[in-house]
Amino acid sequence: MNKIRFKAEEYGLGSICEPILRSVPEWFGREDALQKYIDDINTMPTYTAWDDKKLVGFFSVNHHSSTSVELHVLALHRDYHRKGMGTDFYQYIENDLKSKRFSFVQVKTLSPRANNSDYKKTYDFYIKQGFHLLEDSDYMWGEETPCAQLIKCI
């Protein structure tokens, strides 16, 4: 693995991010949802991570207000999991958001109540980054997919 390079926000990256989503079907295995995420990536500012000239990860953010952003859809290629890159990439993004005077970052993920080991790793990642559980509910996505909404003051 070469030194990973992070790039600031760009738009219209749905098609180049699609292979990253497809590399992790345990998180993005529903075709209808995957296509919606690709559409969202095209319209949202997206940070990218590169290993030489190969895209290996991305974070698309939704700017909710002048003080708050949401990490809307993100993924790292399977080959780059569990190597510390996610933490480094998130820190790069958080530093950029701070420089733009955002105060809060939020993210939604499947609640640990769903007993899904893959999403438990996701939840644990955010807790490790300093996020706090704001709400754990069934009403956002339904009883079959309880939603954990996490927030961090930056």
trRosetta pair geometry for C-beta under 8 A, 3 or more apart (Angstrom, degrees):
i j d omega theta_ij theta_ji phi_ij phi_ji
1 4 7.3 -15 166 -50 108 92
1 51 6.1 -77 -155 -136 77 132
1 80 7.5 119 -122 -109 137 86
1 83 7.2 85 2 172 173 160
2 51 5.2 133 49 -169 96 78
2 52 5.0 87 32 -45 157 88
4 49 5.5 -1 -179 -174 117 102
4 50 6.8 147 -160 72 64 42
4 51 5.7 -38 -102 -83 74 72
4 56 6.9 -92 -126 58 110 137
4 80 7.9 93 -92 -143 138 134
4 85 5.7 91 -18 -131 169 112
4 88 7.1 117 73 97 131 138
4 89 7.6 -64 134 -69 140 96
5 49 7.3 153 79 -158 44 52
5 50 4.7 -23 63 63 96 99
5 51 7.9 168 19 -82 77 25
6 47 6.6 3 -174 175 98 107
6 48 7.2 163 -154 88 53 46
6 49 5.5 -23 -100 -101 71 71
6 50 7.7 177 -82 19 24 77
6 88 7.8 -154 -45 132 131 92
6 89 6.0 163 -100 -125 125 72
6 92 4.4 25 108 156 170 169
6 93 7.9 -123 -175 -50 139 72
7 10 7.0 -1 128 -15 118 114
7 47 6.7 169 83 -161 58 61
7 48 4.7 -4 52 60 107 92
7 49 7.8 -165 16 -76 76 27
7 50 6.7 45 -17 -9 111 115
8 47 6.5 -49 -149 -114 25 83
8 96 6.3 165 -119 -133 92 148
9 45 3.5 -3 -159 -176 129 111
9 46 6.3 115 -143 47 66 28
9 47 5.9 -44 -77 -68 58 67
9 61 7.4 -71 -103 37 120 112
9 96 7.8 163 -22 148 95 147
10 13 5.9 90 95 -47 102 121
10 45 7.2 118 45 -151 16 65
10 46 6.0 -46 64 63 67 82
10 48 7.0 -19 28 -9 114 117
11 42 7.2 51 174 176 77 43
11 43 7.1 2 -155 -148 105 19
11 44 7.4 177 -120 85 79 20
11 45 6.3 -51 -73 -95 78 51
11 46 7.1 125 -100 14 32 92
12 42 5.4 26 -122 -151 43 71
13 16 5.3 -63 -167 50 79 104
13 17 5.2 74 132 -24 95 109
13 41 5.6 -87 78 156 79 106
13 42 7.1 -167 41 -95 40 46
13 46 4.7 -115 41 66 135 148
13 48 6.9 -145 -153 -66 161 123
13 58 6.8 -173 120 -134 140 153
13 60 7.9 -165 63 -85 113 107
14 17 6.0 -70 -143 42 25 105
14 18 6.5 46 158 -48 64 95
14 38 4.1 88 -169 -178 111 73
14 39 6.5 41 -112 -70 151 19
14 40 7.8 128 -96 59 110 44
14 41 4.2 139 -90 79 70 107
14 42 3.9 -30 -24 -54 123 90
15 18 5.7 -28 -151 -3 33 120
15 38 7.3 64 -69 -163 43 114
16 19 7.6 -44 -177 20 39 99
16 55 5.7 108 158 -5 105 164
17 20 5.3 -55 -167 35 59 117
17 21 6.4 61 140 -22 81 101
17 38 7.1 177 77 -118 100 70
17 41 5.1 -123 50 -173 148 162
17 46 6.9 -93 -59 -173 144 154
17 48 8.0 -125 -84 -104 98 102
17 55 7.2 -106 -92 150 53 146
17 58 4.9 -61 -118 28 117 156
17 60 7.7 18 -127 -44 174 115
17 75 7.5 121 -178 48 98 109
18 21 5.6 -55 -151 35 37 112
18 22 6.3 30 156 -16 70 109
18 34 7.8 81 -141 168 83 105
18 38 5.5 21 -86 -105 98 120
19 22 5.5 -57 -143 42 35 111
19 23 6.4 46 154 -34 66 100
19 55 7.8 115 64 80 110 112
19 77 7.8 3 122 -103 88 107
20 23 5.7 -49 -154 21 32 116
20 24 7.6 -3 159 7 59 103
20 55 6.6 -87 -51 126 121 105
20 56 7.3 121 -107 -178 115 22
20 57 6.3 142 -147 -105 143 35
20 58 6.2 137 65 13 164 101
20 75 4.8 148 139 96 104 115
20 76 7.2 -77 -166 -161 114 12
20 77 5.2 -90 -127 -70 80 75
21 24 6.9 -86 -165 48 31 87
21 28 4.4 -98 -176 124 89 168
21 34 5.6 139 145 -145 136 100
21 37 6.3 149 -115 97 149 138
21 38 7.3 -108 14 -67 159 87
21 73 8.0 -5 -95 168 117 120
21 75 5.5 148 -89 17 54 162
22 25 6.9 10 -163 -67 47 84
22 28 7.0 -91 -76 97 32 121
22 34 7.4 67 -75 -154 73 144
23 75 7.5 144 58 153 96 128
23 77 4.8 9 87 -143 166 69
23 78 4.6 -140 155 -9 104 97
23 79 7.7 -65 -179 -4 141 80
24 27 4.9 4 131 32 111 107
24 28 5.9 73 87 21 82 100
24 75 5.6 -163 33 -155 136 121
24 76 7.8 73 -41 68 143 53
24 77 7.7 -164 -34 -142 101 28
24 78 5.6 164 -74 -68 80 89
25 28 6.2 -87 -121 72 36 64
25 29 4.0 70 178 -89 83 90
26 29 6.5 32 -84 -35 15 120
26 118 4.4 -168 142 -99 125 166
27 75 6.8 171 87 -107 139 109
27 118 6.2 -144 -64 146 81 130
27 119 7.4 133 -108 -78 87 77
27 122 7.3 114 -109 -60 126 139
28 33 7.0 -145 -148 103 66 106
28 34 5.0 93 173 -96 99 98
28 37 6.8 -72 -133 29 119 158
28 75 6.8 -36 -22 -82 137 146
29 34 7.7 -135 91 -48 3 120
30 33 4.1 57 85 19 111 112
30 34 6.4 175 86 -17 54 87
31 34 5.5 -55 -142 36 31 115
31 35 6.3 31 160 -20 66 104
32 35 6.0 -54 -151 34 28 109
32 36 6.7 28 151 -17 62 106
33 36 5.6 -55 -151 36 35 113
33 37 6.4 37 151 -20 67 103
34 37 5.7 -53 -151 34 32 112
34 38 6.6 36 150 -22 64 102
35 38 5.6 -48 -150 31 35 114
35 39 6.6 37 150 -17 64 102
36 39 5.6 -52 -153 36 35 113
36 40 6.4 36 148 -20 66 105
37 40 5.4 -53 -147 37 35 113
37 41 6.3 41 153 -24 67 101
37 73 4.7 144 -150 -131 107 160
38 41 5.7 -49 -148 31 31 114
38 42 6.8 37 151 -23 60 102
39 42 5.8 -53 -159 28 33 116
39 43 7.0 9 154 -3 64 108
40 43 6.2 -73 -154 44 34 98
40 44 5.7 8 162 -5 75 121
40 60 6.4 126 126 122 96 154
40 72 6.2 -134 156 138 135 135
40 73 5.9 110 91 1 131 135
41 44 6.2 -68 -127 46 26 97
41 46 5.7 40 -160 -76 83 143
41 58 7.3 50 -137 126 124 145
41 60 4.9 -125 -112 -70 69 150
41 73 6.3 -84 -67 75 91 130
44 60 4.3 85 93 -180 127 107
44 61 6.3 -178 168 65 116 38
44 62 5.7 -59 -125 -81 131 65
44 72 6.0 -93 -147 42 174 148
44 73 7.9 128 55 32 148 97
45 60 7.1 149 84 -152 41 64
45 61 5.6 -26 76 56 94 92
45 63 7.3 45 18 -27 121 107
46 58 5.3 4 179 -174 110 117
46 59 6.9 166 -154 83 62 42
46 60 4.4 -28 -98 -95 90 77
46 61 7.6 169 -92 11 40 69
47 58 6.5 158 83 -156 54 61
47 59 4.7 1 52 55 105 94
47 60 7.9 -166 22 -76 65 32
47 61 7.4 43 -8 -14 99 108
47 89 7.4 148 122 -178 125 96
47 92 7.3 160 -178 105 143 110
47 93 5.2 -136 5 -95 170 106
47 96 7.4 159 -95 42 133 156
48 55 5.9 -58 -167 -133 119 100
48 57 7.1 149 -161 88 51 54
48 58 5.0 -19 -104 -101 66 87
49 55 7.4 100 74 -160 54 59
49 56 5.2 -68 104 70 97 87
49 57 3.9 9 42 58 122 98
49 58 6.9 -145 14 -66 79 43
49 76 7.2 -9 54 -116 143 90
49 80 7.8 163 111 155 136 166
49 85 6.7 105 180 172 157 116
49 89 5.2 -51 -71 -107 134 128
50 53 6.8 -13 -172 -128 118 16
50 54 6.6 141 -159 70 70 42
50 55 6.0 -43 -100 -97 74 45
50 56 6.5 134 -123 12 21 91
51 54 5.0 -24 66 66 86 101
51 56 4.8 54 -7 -29 104 139
51 80 7.5 -159 -41 -85 133 128
55 58 7.1 4 -177 -48 114 104
55 77 7.9 129 117 -39 65 122
56 76 6.5 15 145 -159 79 76
56 77 4.7 -86 -156 16 66 119
56 79 7.5 -85 -144 71 108 99
56 80 5.0 92 168 -34 119 152
56 85 7.6 -48 119 162 125 158
57 74 7.5 29 -180 -178 92 86
57 75 6.5 -145 -138 104 72 49
57 76 3.9 -13 -100 -110 121 68
57 77 6.3 -113 -62 -2 72 72
57 80 6.3 -105 -45 82 116 149
57 85 6.9 158 -5 135 154 123
57 86 7.6 -151 -148 -93 160 67
57 89 6.1 -60 106 -107 141 167
58 74 6.3 -147 101 -136 57 64
58 75 6.6 13 51 50 78 69
59 71 5.9 -52 -164 -143 108 99
59 74 4.1 2 -110 -107 65 120
59 89 6.9 156 -23 147 121 113
59 90 7.5 118 -70 -98 153 63
59 93 5.6 -28 68 -86 154 156
60 71 7.9 110 75 -165 47 54
60 72 5.0 -57 101 63 92 106
60 73 4.9 9 45 57 115 83
60 74 6.6 -163 21 -70 64 68
61 69 4.9 7 180 176 119 122
61 70 6.6 153 -159 76 67 45
61 71 6.0 -41 -103 -103 78 45
61 72 6.2 146 -129 2 20 94
61 93 7.5 161 -53 -168 132 125
61 97 7.8 -167 -139 -87 166 120
62 69 6.6 153 76 -163 46 69
62 70 4.5 -12 56 57 101 101
62 72 4.4 88 -21 -57 105 126
63 68 7.9 129 -164 92 51 52
63 69 5.3 -33 -104 -105 54 90
64 68 4.6 -35 64 98 113 102
64 69 6.5 174 11 -105 83 29
64 70 5.9 71 -34 -16 114 101
64 106 7.9 4 -2 36 144 120
65 68 4.8 41 43 37 97 93
66 101 7.7 -11 163 104 86 106
66 102 8.0 -155 154 -102 42 66
67 101 7.8 -64 -108 134 62 80
67 102 6.1 127 -167 -148 34 55
67 103 4.4 -11 -171 24 97 109
67 104 6.2 49 139 18 86 94
68 102 6.7 132 -83 -160 14 99
68 103 6.9 -40 -69 61 63 81
68 104 4.4 -13 -110 70 85 108
68 105 7.7 171 -155 -84 62 26
68 106 6.7 14 -172 -2 106 109
69 97 6.0 -118 28 -133 142 131
69 102 5.4 -20 -6 -147 107 153
69 104 7.5 170 29 93 56 62
69 105 5.7 -17 71 -114 87 70
69 106 7.5 -179 95 28 41 71
70 105 7.5 136 -106 -167 27 58
70 106 4.9 -34 -107 74 78 88
70 107 6.5 141 -165 -88 72 44
70 108 7.4 3 -164 -5 121 90
71 74 5.8 -28 175 -18 106 130
71 93 8.0 78 -98 132 109 153
71 105 6.5 42 -28 178 96 104
71 106 7.4 -152 17 93 74 39
71 107 4.2 -12 53 -94 106 106
76 80 4.7 -110 166 85 112 111
76 81 6.0 145 93 -74 119 66
76 85 6.3 134 -138 95 146 119
76 86 5.7 -100 -29 -78 147 93
76 89 7.5 170 -83 17 116 158
77 80 5.1 73 66 11 81 106
78 81 5.9 -33 -159 -7 42 116
80 83 5.9 -90 -170 34 56 127
80 85 5.1 -41 171 43 108 154
81 86 7.6 23 -128 -32 55 121
84 87 5.4 -53 -163 39 61 113
84 88 6.1 59 143 -19 82 105
85 88 5.6 -58 -146 41 36 110
85 89 5.8 36 156 -21 71 109
86 89 5.7 -55 -142 39 27 111
86 90 6.2 27 158 -18 64 106
86 125 6.2 -43 131 -154 143 133
87 90 5.9 -53 -144 36 28 108
87 91 6.4 30 155 -20 63 106
87 125 8.0 -138 -70 -159 77 91
87 128 7.3 -67 -98 120 111 120
87 129 7.0 -167 -124 -89 75 92
88 91 5.8 -56 -151 35 29 113
88 92 6.6 35 151 -23 63 102
89 92 5.6 -49 -153 30 33 114
89 93 6.6 29 151 -15 64 105
90 93 5.7 -58 -152 39 35 111
90 94 6.1 35 153 -20 70 106
90 129 5.5 -61 131 -121 154 140
91 94 5.7 -51 -140 38 31 111
91 95 6.3 33 158 -19 64 105
92 95 6.0 -59 -153 36 26 110
92 96 6.5 24 151 -17 62 107
93 96 5.6 -56 -151 36 33 111
93 97 6.3 31 153 -18 67 106
94 97 5.7 -54 -146 38 32 111
94 98 6.3 37 153 -22 65 104
94 105 6.7 -80 -110 -26 87 155
94 129 7.9 179 -49 -178 143 115
94 154 5.6 -154 -163 -133 97 135
95 98 5.7 -50 -148 34 31 114
95 99 6.5 33 153 -20 63 104
96 99 5.7 -55 -151 34 32 112
96 100 6.6 21 152 -10 64 108
97 100 5.7 -62 -151 43 34 107
97 102 4.3 -50 174 46 94 130
97 105 6.4 74 116 -73 168 114
97 154 6.1 42 99 96 115 162
98 101 7.5 42 179 -76 35 22
98 102 6.8 -84 -80 55 30 78
98 154 5.3 -123 -78 142 93 112
102 105 7.0 72 132 -63 129 78
102 154 6.5 27 101 61 88 126
103 153 6.4 -23 165 -148 78 75
103 154 6.5 174 -172 52 26 76
104 151 6.0 -16 -167 -168 109 104
104 152 6.9 150 -154 78 59 46
104 153 5.9 -34 -98 -103 73 53
104 154 6.9 167 -96 11 18 88
105 131 7.7 -88 93 -97 97 101
105 151 7.2 155 83 -156 46 54
105 152 4.9 -11 59 59 93 99
105 154 5.7 54 -9 -30 104 126
106 134 7.2 -25 -131 0 112 147
106 149 6.5 2 -175 -178 114 90
106 150 6.6 163 -155 87 64 50
106 151 4.6 -21 -100 -101 88 77
106 152 7.5 178 -81 19 43 66
107 126 5.9 -141 66 -115 138 141
107 131 6.7 -52 35 -121 110 157
107 149 7.6 171 87 -152 38 52
107 150 5.3 -12 60 60 84 98
108 140 7.2 -124 -151 139 142 156
108 147 5.4 -12 -168 -168 110 111
108 148 7.0 154 -155 80 56 48
108 149 5.1 -22 -100 -100 83 72
108 150 7.6 171 -88 18 32 71
109 119 6.0 167 164 -164 103 99
109 122 5.0 -163 -158 122 147 123
109 123 5.6 -168 97 -77 136 74
109 126 6.9 -174 2 -10 142 144
109 147 7.6 137 72 -154 25 64
109 148 5.5 -24 68 63 75 98
109 150 7.2 -2 18 2 102 114
110 114 5.0 -52 169 26 109 152
110 116 5.7 -1 118 44 146 136
110 119 3.8 -25 63 -168 119 159
110 122 7.3 78 40 64 87 133
110 123 7.5 -92 77 -50 64 110
110 145 6.2 -80 -118 -164 96 81
110 146 7.0 83 -165 73 64 62
110 147 7.1 -66 -112 -107 34 45
110 148 6.9 26 115 14 19 97
111 114 5.5 120 71 -14 73 93
111 123 7.6 68 -149 -90 27 141
111 136 5.0 97 -122 -152 128 99
111 146 3.8 -46 28 109 134 104
111 147 6.1 41 -36 82 98 5
111 148 4.2 131 -96 -42 67 94
112 115 7.6 55 169 -69 55 39
112 119 7.7 -164 -89 112 46 96
112 120 5.6 73 -119 -110 85 86
112 123 5.5 -124 -59 74 92 173
112 148 6.9 48 -4 -52 71 146
113 136 6.7 113 -10 174 125 125
113 146 4.9 -8 69 63 119 154
114 119 6.4 11 71 70 128 144
114 145 6.7 18 -100 -135 138 44
114 146 5.6 -165 -54 40 93 94
115 120 8.0 0 -149 -53 27 121
116 119 4.2 43 91 27 116 109
116 120 6.4 178 87 -22 56 84
117 120 5.3 -48 -143 29 33 119
117 121 7.0 41 155 -22 61 95
118 121 5.9 -51 -165 26 34 111
118 122 7.0 33 141 -16 63 103
119 122 5.0 -44 -151 33 48 118
119 123 6.3 52 149 -21 71 99
120 123 5.6 -48 -146 36 34 114
120 124 6.2 36 152 -18 64 107
121 124 5.7 -56 -146 39 30 112
121 125 6.4 40 151 -28 63 102
122 125 5.6 -49 -153 26 31 116
122 126 7.0 25 153 -13 63 101
123 126 6.1 -59 -158 35 32 106
123 127 6.5 30 149 -17 67 106
123 148 6.1 40 -115 68 114 156
123 150 7.8 154 -142 -45 71 139
124 127 5.5 -53 -146 37 36 113
124 128 6.2 40 153 -22 67 105
125 128 5.7 -58 -153 35 29 113
125 129 6.6 24 150 -17 64 107
126 129 5.5 -56 -149 37 36 111
126 131 4.1 -28 162 35 95 141
126 150 5.1 102 144 89 142 166
127 130 7.9 102 179 -28 30 9
127 131 6.0 -83 -85 63 34 85
127 150 7.6 -113 -68 -133 63 146
129 152 7.0 -65 117 -74 95 158
130 152 5.3 84 106 -132 90 125
131 150 3.9 49 159 158 128 124
131 151 6.5 140 -155 65 85 17
131 152 4.5 -78 -99 -53 63 105
132 150 6.4 156 73 -157 28 80
132 151 6.1 -34 61 65 81 71
132 152 6.8 132 9 -86 76 60
133 136 6.2 -7 -173 -44 124 100
133 148 6.1 -62 -127 -165 99 102
133 149 7.6 96 -160 75 59 51
133 150 5.8 -49 -96 -101 43 78
134 149 4.8 -57 64 105 107 94
134 150 6.2 157 2 -123 89 20
134 151 4.6 58 -50 -2 127 112
135 147 7.8 18 106 104 93 92
135 148 7.6 173 92 -151 50 42
135 149 4.6 13 54 45 90 112
136 146 6.5 30 177 162 82 115
136 147 7.4 -177 -148 92 44 48
136 148 5.1 -7 -106 -105 82 74
136 149 7.6 -154 -71 22 39 68
137 140 5.5 94 88 -7 112 97
137 146 6.8 -177 94 -158 26 81
137 147 5.7 -17 64 61 76 91
137 149 7.5 2 16 -2 103 107
138 141 7.7 -97 -165 61 40 65
138 142 6.5 -24 178 157 78 20
138 143 4.7 19 -161 -93 127 57
138 146 5.3 -46 -88 -105 66 84
138 147 7.7 153 -99 18 18 79
139 142 8.0 32 -143 -76 16 28
140 147 4.1 -45 64 27 129 152
140 149 7.5 122 -36 -48 163 114
141 144 7.9 -98 126 70 90 71
141 145 4.2 -72 125 96 123 108
141 146 7.2 168 62 -117 106 8
141 147 4.8 122 6 -49 112 111
142 145 5.5 50 65 39 87 86
143 146 7.1 2 -154 -64 34 81
